[in-house]
């Protein structure tokens, strides 16, 4: 039996993918777009068992709560696809569209201010009890020269005190808040550490067209 594999360039295409395990599975991308909540819900239903998985991507809006200036958790592309793989879906997500002009302008501003890299960071902090650790996901731009070398390791969980020290020193900036306000999506980054200059070069066709 041929193994089914899919390449999508948008979450909206995921409904056309079939499972290799069971034809009773059905994938859906549900778009929510109003003043209180803007997001996509990736939902997997089974005709016998009902919904077996659902995850939100690209979420913004006042219905979502963050705390202490640290963004709420949002599923990355890799997390969604890894979850679907156990149900028999083999899907690669390769976004074709370029970044918006506003998002590129923001990256240009960060570049001029000396920020080299951008990454999704899991910030470690103590939970409600002394023996538990919580992690919250934010998108951070930082200056290589002003932070520990571990920040270039995409698996590194930064202690919250270390993160706040870098912000206070001006060598790191949490861009999650402005991203929510201006509808910037970093979902395509997954858990990689990316060079801001490289992102701008990949989108130079848009920059050239505007100049």
GUMAR-525434 format. One line per 8 residues: their letters; for each residue x, y, z of N, C-alpha, C, CB. Coordinates in Angstrom, 1 decimal, padded with zeros to 4 digits. Glycine has a CB too. Layout:
A = X:Y:Z:X:Y:Z:X:Y:Z:X:Y:Z | ...
END
This chain:
XXXXXXXX = 000.8:-001.2:000.0:000.0:000.0:000.0:000.9:001.3:000.0:-000.9:000.0:001.2 | 000.6:002.2:-000.9:001.3:003.4:-001.0:001.2:004.3:000.2:001.0:004.2:-002.3 | 002.3:004.8:000.7:002.2:005.7:001.9:001.8:007.1:001.4:003.5:005.8:002.7 | 000.8:007.7:001.9:000.4:009.0:001.5:001.2:010.1:002.2:-001.1:009.2:001.9 | 001.7:011.0:001.4:002.5:012.2:001.9:002.0:013.4:001.3:004.0:012.0:001.6 | 002.0:014.5:002.1:001.5:015.8:001.6:002.4:016.9:001.9:000.1:016.0:002.3 | 002.4:017.9:001.1:003.0:019.2:001.3:002.0:020.3:001.2:004.2:019.4:000.2 | 001.9:021.1:002.3:000.9:022.2:002.3:001.6:023.5:002.4:-000.1:022.0:003.4
XXXXXXXX = 001.1:024.5:001.9:001.6:025.9:002.0:000.8:026.8:002.9:001.9:026.5:000.6 | -000.4:026.3:003.3:-001.3:027.0:004.2:-002.0:026.0:005.1:-002.2:027.9:003.4 | -002.3:026.4:006.3:-003.2:025.5:007.1:-004.5:025.2:006.5:-003.3:026.1:008.5 | -005.0:026.1:005.7:-006.3:026.0:005.1:-006.4:024.8:004.1:-006.7:027.2:004.4 | -005.2:024.3:003.7:-005.2:023.1:002.8:-005.2:021.8:003.5:-003.9:023.2:001.9 | -005.2:021.8:004.8:-005.0:020.6:005.6:-006.2:019.6:005.5:-004.7:020.8:007.0 | -007.4:020.1:005.2:-008.5:019.3:005.1:-008.5:018.3:003.9:-009.7:020.2:004.9 | -007.6:018.5:003.0:-007.4:017.6:001.9:-006.5:016.4:002.1:-007.0:018.3:000.7
XXXXXXXX = -005.9:016.4:003.3:-004.9:015.3:003.7:-005.7:014.1:004.3:-003.9:015.8:004.6 | -005.2:012.9:003.9:-005.8:011.7:004.4:-004.8:010.9:005.3:-006.2:010.8:003.3 | -005.3:010.2:006.3:-004.5:009.4:007.2:-004.1:008.1:006.6:-005.2:009.2:008.5 | -002.8:007.7:006.9:-002.4:006.3:006.5:-002.9:005.2:007.4:-000.9:006.3:006.4 | -003.4:005.6:008.6:-003.8:004.6:009.6:-005.3:004.2:009.5:-003.5:005.2:010.9 | -006.1:005.2:009.2:-007.6:005.0:009.3:-008.3:006.0:008.5:-008.1:005.0:010.8 | -009.2:005.6:007.6:-009.9:006.5:006.7:-011.1:007.2:007.5:-010.5:005.8:005.5 | -011.3:006.8:008.8:-012.3:007.4:009.6:-011.9:008.7:010.1:-012.6:006.5:010.7
XXXXXXXX = -010.5:009.1:010.0:-010.1:010.4:010.4:-010.4:011.5:009.4:-008.5:010.3:010.7 | -010.7:012.7:009.9:-011.0:013.8:009.0:-010.4:015.1:009.7:-012.5:014.0:008.8 | -009.5:015.8:008.9:-008.8:017.0:009.4:-009.6:018.2:008.9:-007.4:017.0:008.8 | -009.6:019.2:009.8:-010.3:020.5:009.5:-009.4:021.7:010.0:-011.7:020.5:010.2 | -009.4:022.7:009.2:-008.9:024.0:009.6:-010.0:025.0:009.8:-007.8:024.6:008.6 | -010.2:025.4:011.1:-011.4:026.3:011.4:-010.8:027.7:011.6:-012.1:025.8:012.7 | -011.3:028.6:010.8:-010.8:030.0:010.9:-011.7:030.9:011.8:-010.7:030.7:009.5 | -011.2:031.5:012.8:-012.0:032.4:013.7:-011.4:033.8:013.5:-011.9:031.9:015.2
XXXXXXXX = -012.2:034.7:013.2:-011.7:036.1:012.9:-012.7:037.1:013.4:-011.4:036.2:011.4 | -012.7:037.5:014.6:-013.5:038.6:015.1:-012.7:039.4:016.1:-014.8:038.0:015.7 | -013.4:040.4:016.7:-012.6:041.4:017.5:-012.1:040.8:018.8:-013.5:042.5:017.9 | -012.7:039.6:019.3:-012.2:039.0:020.5:-011.2:037.9:020.3:-013.4:038.5:021.2 | -011.3:037.3:019.2:-010.4:036.1:018.9:-010.1:036.0:017.4:-010.9:034.8:019.5 | -008.8:035.9:017.1:-008.4:035.6:015.7:-007.4:034.5:015.8:-007.8:036.9:015.0 | -007.7:033.4:015.1:-006.9:032.2:015.1:-007.3:031.2:014.1:-006.9:031.6:016.6 | -006.5:030.2:014.0:-006.9:029.0:013.3:-006.9:027.8:014.2:-005.9:028.7:012.0
XXXXXXXX = -007.9:026.9:014.1:-008.0:025.7:015.0:-007.8:024.5:014.0:-009.3:025.6:015.7 | -006.7:023.8:014.3:-006.5:022.5:013.6:-007.1:021.4:014.4:-004.9:022.3:013.3 | -008.2:020.8:013.8:-009.0:019.8:014.5:-009.0:018.5:013.8:-010.4:020.3:014.8 | -008.8:017.4:014.5:-008.8:016.1:013.9:-010.0:015.3:014.5:-007.5:015.3:014.2 | -010.9:014.9:013.7:-012.1:014.2:014.1:-012.1:012.7:013.6:-013.4:014.9:013.7 | -012.7:011.9:014.4:-012.8:010.5:013.9:-014.3:010.2:013.9:-012.1:009.5:014.9 | -014.8:009.5:012.8:-016.2:009.3:012.6:-016.8:008.5:013.7:-016.5:008.6:011.3 | -016.0:007.7:014.5:-016.6:006.9:015.6:-016.3:007.5:016.9:-016.0:005.5:015.5
XXXXXXXX = -015.1:008.1:017.1:-014.7:008.6:018.4:-014.8:010.1:018.7:-013.3:008.2:018.7 | -015.2:010.8:017.6:-015.3:012.3:017.8:-013.9:012.9:017.7:-015.9:012.6:019.1 | -013.8:014.1:018.3:-012.6:014.9:018.2:-011.5:014.2:019.0:-012.8:016.3:018.7 | -010.3:013.9:018.4:-009.2:013.3:019.1:-008.0:014.2:019.3:-008.8:012.0:018.3 | -008.1:015.3:018.6:-007.0:016.3:018.8:-007.5:017.7:018.2:-005.7:015.9:018.0 | -007.1:018.7:018.9:-007.4:020.1:018.4:-006.3:021.0:019.0:-008.8:020.6:018.9 | -005.8:021.9:018.1:-004.7:022.8:018.6:-004.9:024.2:017.9:-003.3:022.3:018.3 | -004.5:025.3:018.6:-004.7:026.6:018.0:-003.3:027.1:017.5:-005.2:027.6:019.1
XXXXXXXX = -003.4:027.7:016.3:-002.2:028.4:015.8:-002.6:029.8:015.4:-001.6:027.6:014.5 | -001.5:030.7:015.4:-001.7:032.1:014.9:-002.8:032.8:015.7:-002.1:032.1:013.5 | -002.8:032.6:017.0:-003.9:033.2:017.9:-003.6:034.5:018.4:-004.2:032.2:019.0 | -004.5:035.4:018.3:-004.4:036.8:019.0:-005.8:037.2:019.4:-003.8:037.8:018.0 | -005.9:038.2:020.3:-007.1:038.7:020.7:-007.3:038.7:022.2:-008.2:037.9:020.1 | -008.2:039.6:022.8:-008.4:039.7:024.2:-008.9:038.5:024.9:-009.3:040.9:024.5 | -009.4:037.5:024.2:-009.9:036.3:024.9:-008.7:035.4:025.3:-010.8:035.5:023.9 | -007.5:035.7:024.8:-006.3:034.9:025.2:-005.6:035.7:026.3:-005.4:034.6:024.0
XXXXXXXX = -005.2:035.0:027.3:-004.6:035.7:028.5:-003.1:035.4:028.6:-005.2:035.2:029.8 | -002.3:036.5:028.7:-000.9:036.3:029.0:-000.6:036.9:030.4:000.0:037.0:027.9 | 000.6:036.6:031.0:000.9:037.1:032.3:002.3:037.6:032.4:000.6:036.0:033.4 | 002.5:038.6:033.2:003.8:039.2:033.4:004.6:039.6:032.1:004.7:038.2:034.2 | 003.8:039.9:031.1:004.4:040.3:029.8:005.0:039.2:029.0:005.5:041.3:030.1 | 004.8:038.0:029.5:005.3:036.8:028.8:004.2:036.1:028.0:006.0:035.8:029.8 | 004.3:035.8:026.8:003.2:035.4:026.0:002.8:034.0:026.4:003.7:035.4:024.5 | 001.5:033.7:026.1:000.9:032.4:026.3:001.5:031.4:025.3:-000.6:032.5:026.1
XXXXXXXX = 001.3:030.1:025.7:001.8:029.1:024.8:001.0:029.0:023.5:001.8:027.7:025.5 | 001.7:028.8:022.4:001.0:028.6:021.1:001.7:027.5:020.4:001.0:030.0:020.2 | 000.9:026.6:019.9:001.5:025.4:019.2:002.3:025.9:018.0:000.4:024.5:018.7 | 003.5:025.3:017.8:004.3:025.6:016.7:003.9:024.6:015.6:005.8:025.4:017.0 | 004.3:024.9:014.3:004.0:024.0:013.2:004.5:022.6:013.5:004.7:024.6:011.9 | 005.7:022.5:014.0:006.3:021.2:014.2:005.5:020.4:015.3:007.8:021.3:014.7 | 005.0:021.1:016.3:004.2:020.4:017.3:002.9:019.9:016.7:003.9:021.3:018.5 | 002.3:020.7:015.9:001.0:020.2:015.3:001.3:019.0:014.4:000.4:021.4:014.4
XXXXXXXX = 002.3:019.1:013.5:002.6:018.0:012.6:003.1:016.8:013.3:003.6:018.5:011.5 | 003.8:016.9:014.3:004.3:015.7:015.1:003.1:015.0:015.7:005.3:016.1:016.2 | 002.1:015.8:016.2:000.9:015.2:016.8:000.1:014.5:015.8:000.1:016.3:017.5 | 000.0:015.1:014.6:-000.8:014.5:013.6:-000.2:013.2:013.0:-001.1:015.4:012.4 | 001.2:013.2:013.1:001.9:012.0:012.5:001.5:010.7:013.3:003.4:012.3:012.6 | 001.3:010.8:014.6:000.9:009.6:015.3:-000.4:009.0:014.9:001.0:009.8:016.8 | -001.3:009.9:014.2:-002.5:009.4:013.7:-002.4:009.0:012.2:-003.6:010.5:013.9 | -001.2:009.0:011.7:-001.0:008.5:010.4:-000.9:009.5:009.3:-002.1:007.6:010.0
XXXXXXXX = -000.7:010.8:009.7:-000.6:011.9:008.7:000.9:012.2:008.5:-001.4:013.1:009.2 | 001.3:012.2:007.3:002.7:012.6:007.0:002.6:013.9:006.1:003.5:011.5:006.2 | 002.8:015.0:006.8:002.6:016.3:006.2:003.8:017.2:006.4:001.3:017.0:006.8 | 004.3:017.9:005.4:005.3:018.9:005.5:004.6:020.3:005.2:006.5:018.7:004.6 | 004.9:021.3:006.0:004.4:022.6:005.9:005.5:023.5:005.4:003.8:023.1:007.2 | 005.3:024.1:004.2:006.3:024.9:003.6:005.6:026.2:003.1:007.1:024.3:002.4 | 005.6:027.2:003.9:004.9:028.4:003.6:005.5:029.1:002.3:004.9:029.4:004.8 | 004.6:029.4:001.3:005.1:030.0:000.1:005.1:031.5:000.2:004.2:029.5:-001.0
XXXXXXXX = 004.1:032.1:000.9:004.0:033.5:000.9:005.1:034.2:001.6:002.6:033.9:001.5 | 005.5:035.4:001.2:006.5:036.2:001.8:005.9:036.9:003.0:007.2:037.1:000.8 | 006.8:037.5:003.8:006.3:038.3:004.9:005.7:039.6:004.4:007.4:038.6:005.9 | 004.8:040.2:005.3:004.1:041.4:004.9:005.1:042.5:004.9:002.9:041.7:005.8 | 004.8:043.6:004.2:005.7:044.8:004.2:005.9:045.4:005.6:005.2:045.9:003.3 | 004.8:045.4:006.5:004.9:045.9:007.8:005.9:045.1:008.7:003.5:046.0:008.5 | 005.8:043.7:008.5:006.6:042.8:009.3:008.1:043.0:008.9:006.2:041.4:009.2 | 008.3:043.1:007.6:009.7:043.4:007.1:010.2:044.7:007.6:009.7:043.3:005.6
XXXXXXXX = 009.4:045.7:007.6:009.8:047.0:008.1:010.2:046.9:009.6:008.7:048.1:008.0 | 009.5:046.1:010.4:009.8:045.9:011.8:011.2:045.2:011.9:008.7:045.1:012.5 | 011.4:044.2:011.1:012.7:043.5:011.1:013.8:044.4:010.7:012.6:042.3:010.2 | 013.6:045.3:009.8:014.6:046.2:009.3:015.0:047.1:010.5:014.1:047.1:008.1 | 013.9:047.6:011.3:014.2:048.4:012.4:015.0:047.7:013.5:012.8:048.9:013.0 | 014.7:046.4:013.7:015.4:045.6:014.7:016.9:045.5:014.2:014.8:044.3:014.9 | 017.1:045.3:012.9:018.4:045.1:012.4:019.2:046.4:012.6:018.3:044.7:010.9 | 018.6:047.5:012.3:019.3:048.8:012.5:019.7:049.1:013.9:018.5:049.9:011.9
XXXXXXXX = 018.9:048.5:014.9:019.1:048.7:016.3:020.2:047.7:016.8:017.9:048.6:017.1 | 020.7:046.9:015.9:021.8:046.0:016.3:021.4:044.6:016.7:022.5:046.6:017.4 | 020.1:044.2:016.6:019.6:042.9:016.9:020.0:041.9:015.8:018.1:042.9:017.3 | 020.7:040.8:016.1:021.2:039.9:015.1:020.2:038.7:014.9:022.5:039.3:015.6 | 019.6:038.2:015.9:018.9:036.9:015.8:017.5:037.1:016.3:019.6:035.8:016.6 | 016.7:036.1:015.9:015.3:036.0:016.4:015.0:034.6:016.6:014.3:036.7:015.4 | 014.2:034.3:017.7:013.9:032.9:018.0:012.7:032.8:018.9:015.1:032.2:018.7 | 012.1:031.7:018.9:011.0:031.4:019.8:011.7:030.8:021.1:009.9:030.4:019.2
XXXXXXXX = 011.4:031.4:022.2:012.1:031.0:023.5:011.1:030.4:024.5:012.8:032.3:024.1 | 011.6:029.3:025.1:010.9:028.8:026.2:011.5:029.3:027.5:010.9:027.2:026.2 | 010.8:030.2:028.2:011.3:030.8:029.4:010.9:030.0:030.6:010.8:032.3:029.5 | 011.9:029.5:031.3:011.6:028.6:032.5:011.4:029.5:033.7:012.8:027.7:032.7 | 010.4:029.1:034.5:010.1:029.8:035.8:009.5:028.8:036.7:009.2:031.0:035.6 | 009.5:029.1:038.0:009.0:028.2:039.0:007.5:028.2:038.9:009.4:028.6:040.4 | 006.9:027.0:039.1:005.5:026.8:039.1:004.9:027.2:040.4:005.1:025.4:038.7 | 003.7:026.8:040.7:002.9:027.1:041.9:003.5:026.4:043.1:001.5:026.7:041.8
XXXXXXXX = 004.3:025.4:042.9:005.0:024.7:044.0:006.5:024.8:043.8:004.5:023.2:044.2 | 007.3:024.6:044.8:008.7:024.8:044.7:009.4:023.8:043.8:009.3:024.8:046.0 | 008.8:022.6:043.7:009.5:021.6:042.9:009.0:021.5:041.5:009.3:020.3:043.6 | 008.2:022.5:041.0:007.7:022.4:039.6:008.3:023.6:038.8:006.2:022.4:039.6 | 008.5:023.3:037.5:009.0:024.4:036.6:008.0:024.5:035.5:010.4:024.0:036.1 | 007.6:025.8:035.2:006.8:026.1:034.1:007.6:026.7:032.9:005.6:027.0:034.5 | 007.1:026.5:031.7:007.8:027.2:030.6:006.7:027.9:029.8:008.5:026.1:029.7 | 007.1:029.1:029.4:006.2:029.9:028.5:006.9:030.3:027.3:005.7:031.2:029.3
XXXXXXXX = 006.2:030.3:026.2:006.8:030.6:024.9:006.6:032.0:024.4:006.2:029.7:023.8 | 007.8:032.7:024.1:007.7:034.0:023.5:008.6:034.1:022.3:008.2:035.1:024.6 | 008.5:035.1:021.5:009.4:035.4:020.4:010.3:036.5:020.8:008.6:035.7:019.1 | 011.6:036.3:020.7:012.6:037.2:021.2:013.6:037.6:020.1:013.4:036.6:022.4 | 013.9:038.8:020.0:015.1:039.3:019.2:016.2:039.6:020.1:014.7:040.5:018.3 | 017.4:039.3:019.7:018.6:039.5:020.7:019.9:039.8:019.9:018.8:038.3:021.6 | 020.8:040.4:020.7:022.1:040.7:020.2:023.1:039.7:020.7:022.6:042.2:020.7 | 023.7:039.0:019.7:024.6:037.9:020.1:025.7:038.3:021.1:025.3:037.3:018.8
XXXXXXXX = 026.2:039.5:020.9:027.4:039.9:021.8:026.9:040.1:023.2:028.0:041.1:021.3 | 025.6:040.3:023.5:025.2:040.7:024.8:024.5:039.6:025.6:024.4:041.8:024.7 | 024.4:038.4:025.1:023.7:037.3:025.8:024.6:036.1:025.9:022.4:037.0:025.1 | 024.3:035.1:026.8:025.1:033.9:026.8:025.0:033.1:025.5:024.5:033.0:028.0 | 026.1:032.4:025.2:026.2:031.6:024.0:025.1:030.6:023.9:027.6:030.9:023.9 | 024.6:030.1:025.0:023.5:029.1:025.0:022.3:029.6:024.2:023.1:028.7:026.4 | 022.1:030.9:024.1:020.9:031.4:023.4:020.9:031.0:021.9:020.9:032.9:023.5 | 022.0:030.6:021.4:022.1:030.1:020.0:021.7:028.6:019.9:023.4:030.3:019.4
XXXXXXXX = 021.5:028.0:021.0:021.0:026.6:021.0:019.5:026.6:021.1:021.6:025.8:022.2 | 018.9:026.1:020.0:017.4:026.2:020.0:016.7:025.3:021.0:016.9:025.7:018.6 | 017.4:024.5:021.7:016.8:023.7:022.8:017.0:024.3:024.2:017.4:022.3:022.8 | 017.7:025.4:024.3:018.0:026.0:025.6:016.8:026.7:026.2:019.1:027.0:025.4 | 016.5:026.3:027.4:015.4:026.9:028.2:016.0:028.0:029.1:014.6:025.9:029.0 | 015.7:029.2:028.8:016.3:030.4:029.5:015.7:030.6:030.8:016.3:031.6:028.7 | 016.4:030.7:032.0:015.8:031.0:033.2:015.2:032.4:033.1:016.9:031.0:034.4 | 014.1:032.6:033.8:013.4:033.9:033.7:014.3:035.1:034.2:012.1:033.9:034.5
XXXXXXXX = 015.1:034.9:035.2:016.0:036.0:035.7:017.0:036.4:034.6:016.7:035.5:037.0 | 017.5:035.4:033.9:018.5:035.6:032.9:017.9:036.4:031.7:019.1:034.3:032.3 | 016.6:036.0:031.4:015.9:036.7:030.3:015.7:038.2:030.7:014.6:036.0:030.0 | 015.2:038.4:031.9:014.9:039.8:032.3:016.1:040.6:032.4:014.1:039.8:033.7 | 017.3:040.0:032.7:018.5:040.8:032.8:018.9:041.2:031.4:019.6:039.9:033.4 | 018.7:040.3:030.4:019.1:040.7:029.0:018.1:041.8:028.5:018.9:039.4:028.1 | 016.9:041.8:028.9:015.9:042.8:028.5:016.3:044.1:029.1:014.5:042.5:028.9 | 016.7:044.1:030.4:017.1:045.3:031.1:018.4:045.9:030.5:017.3:045.0:032.6
XXXXXXXX = 019.2:045.0:030.1:020.5:045.5:029.5:020.3:046.0:028.0:021.5:044.4:029.5 | 019.2:045.8:027.4:018.9:046.2:026.1:019.5:045.3:025.0:019.5:047.6:025.9 | 019.8:044.0:025.4:020.4:043.1:024.5:019.3:042.0:024.0:021.5:042.3:025.1 | 018.1:042.1:024.6:017.0:041.3:024.1:015.7:042.0:024.2:016.9:040.0:025.0 | 014.8:041.7:023.3:013.5:042.3:023.3:012.4:041.3:023.0:013.4:043.5:022.3 | 011.3:041.3:023.8:010.2:040.4:023.6:009.3:041.1:022.5:009.4:040.2:024.9 | 009.2:040.5:021.4:008.4:041.0:020.3:007.0:040.4:020.2:009.1:040.9:019.0 | 006.7:039.6:021.1:005.4:038.9:021.1:004.2:039.9:021.2:005.3:037.9:022.2
XXXXXXXX = 004.3:040.9:022.1:003.3:041.8:022.3:002.9:042.6:021.1:003.6:042.8:023.5 | 004.0:043.2:020.4:003.7:044.0:019.2:003.3:043.1:018.1:005.0:044.7:018.8 | 003.7:041.8:018.1:003.3:040.9:017.1:001.8:040.6:017.2:004.0:039.6:017.2 | 001.2:040.5:018.4:-000.2:040.4:018.6:-001.0:041.6:018.1:-000.5:040.1:020.0 | -000.4:042.8:018.4:-001.1:044.0:018.1:-001.1:044.2:016.6:-000.4:045.2:018.8 | -000.1:043.9:015.9:000.0:044.1:014.4:-000.1:042.9:013.6:001.4:044.8:014.2 | -000.6:041.8:014.2:-000.9:040.6:013.5:000.3:040.0:012.7:-002.0:040.8:012.5 | 001.5:040.1:013.4:002.7:039.4:012.8:002.7:038.0:013.2:004.0:040.1:013.3
XXXXXXXX = 002.9:037.1:012.2:003.0:035.7:012.5:004.4:035.2:012.4:002.1:034.9:011.5 | 004.9:034.4:013.5:006.2:033.8:013.5:006.1:032.3:013.5:007.0:034.3:014.7 | 004.9:031.8:013.2:004.7:030.4:013.2:005.6:029.6:012.3:003.2:030.1:012.8 | 006.0:030.2:011.2:006.9:029.5:010.2:008.3:029.2:010.8:007.0:030.3:009.0 | 008.6:029.9:011.9:010.0:029.7:012.5:010.1:028.4:013.2:010.3:030.9:013.4 | 009.0:027.8:013.7:009.1:026.7:014.5:010.0:027.0:015.7:009.6:025.4:013.8 | 011.0:026.1:016.0:011.9:026.3:017.2:013.3:026.6:016.7:011.9:025.1:018.0 | 013.5:027.3:015.6:014.8:027.6:015.0:015.3:028.9:015.5:014.8:027.5:013.5
XXXXXXXX = 016.6:029.1:015.5:017.2:030.4:015.8:017.6:031.0:014.4:018.5:030.3:016.7 | 017.0:032.1:014.0:017.2:032.6:012.7:017.9:034.0:012.7:015.9:032.8:012.0 | 018.7:034.2:011.7:019.4:035.5:011.5:018.4:036.5:010.9:020.6:035.4:010.6 | 018.2:037.7:011.5:017.4:038.7:011.0:017.8:039.1:009.6:017.3:039.9:011.9 | 019.1:039.2:009.4:019.6:039.6:008.1:019.3:038.5:007.0:021.2:039.8:008.1 | 019.3:037.2:007.4:019.0:036.2:006.5:017.5:036.2:006.1:019.3:034.8:007.1 | 016.7:036.6:007.0:015.2:036.7:006.7:015.0:037.8:005.7:014.4:036.9:008.0 | 015.7:038.9:005.9:015.5:040.1:005.0:016.1:039.7:003.6:016.3:041.3:005.6
XXXXXXXX = 017.1:039.0:003.6:017.7:038.6:002.2:016.7:037.6:001.5:019.0:037.9:002.4 | 016.1:036.7:002.3:015.1:035.8:001.7:013.9:036.5:001.1:014.7:034.8:002.7 | 013.6:037.7:001.7:012.5:038.5:001.2:012.9:039.7:000.4:011.6:038.9:002.4 | 014.1:039.7:-000.1:014.6:040.9:-000.8:013.8:041.2:-002.1:016.1:040.7:-001.1 | 013.1:040.2:-002.6:012.3:040.5:-003.8:011.2:041.6:-003.5:011.7:039.3:-004.4 | 010.7:041.4:-002.3:009.6:042.4:-001.9:010.3:043.8:-001.6:008.9:041.9:-000.6 | 011.4:043.7:-000.9:012.1:045.0:-000.6:012.5:045.7:-001.9:013.3:044.7:000.3 | 013.1:045.0:-002.9:013.5:045.6:-004.1:012.3:046.2:-004.9:014.2:044.5:-005.0
XXX = 011.1:045.4:-004.8:010.0:045.9:-005.5:009.4:047.2:-004.9:008.9:044.8:-005.5 | 009.6:047.4:-003.6:009.1:048.6:-002.9:010.0:049.8:-003.1:008.9:048.3:-001.5 | 011.3:049.5:-003.4:012.3:050.6:-003.4:012.2:051.4:-004.8:013.7:050.1:-003.2
END
